[in-house]
Amino acid sequence: MEGLRSGEVKQVTREEVEGCEREWAYWGKKRVLRKRAFEEVEGRLMEVGKTREEIWEGAGAEGEVEGL
């Protein structure tokens, strides 16, 4: 409440909220498309005999790959 009383907190307009929601939806769609593309590439690489670990190692990623 102190922030509101002192004027440090700015009220968000409806347009700003809608803009954030549009941007959130945009990047959410991009994430889904990237995930599908990666899964397609990963699937094709696995068809030729590579394991997930080999794929991730070749990409320079470290750590656990299960559940991705």
N, C-alpha and C positions, 0 to 999 in steps of 0.2 A: 504494500500500500504506500510505503514511503516514496517509492519510485514514481508512482502515479501522482502523488501530491506535489512532489518537487518538480514535476514536468519532464523528468528524464525518460519516461516511457512514452513512446509514440503510438497512437492508436492506428491500427491497420485498416485500410479502406477495403471495401468489398472488391474493388478492382484489383488490388494487390493480392488478395486472397485468391480470386479467380485466376489471376496470372500465375500464381504459384501452383495452383491445381492443374492448369494446362501444362505447365512445364513438367510437373511431376508425371503426368500421364504421358507426355512426349518421351521423356527419358525412360519410363517404364516400358514403353513399346520398343524402344531401341534396345533395352536390355534383353527383352524376350527374343528379338530378332538375332542379336549377337549370340545368345545362348543356343538357339536353334542352329545357327551356322556352325558354331563350334562343335556341337553334338554331331552334325553331319560329317564334318571333317574328321572328328575323332572316330566315328563309326567306320568311315572308309579306311582310315589307317589301321584300325583294329581288324578289318577284313583281310588285310594283307599280312597279318601276323604280328603286328606290334601290340604290346600291352599298354595299358593306361600309364603305368609307371615309366615305360620307355618314351611314350609321347610327352609326358610332363617333364621328364628329365631332358629330353631333346629341346623342349621349349624354355629350359632354364628355370623351371619352377621347382621349388623345394617343398617338402612336407607331405602330409597325408593327402591322398587323392580320392579316398573312398567317399562315396556319397555325393560326388560332384556330377 
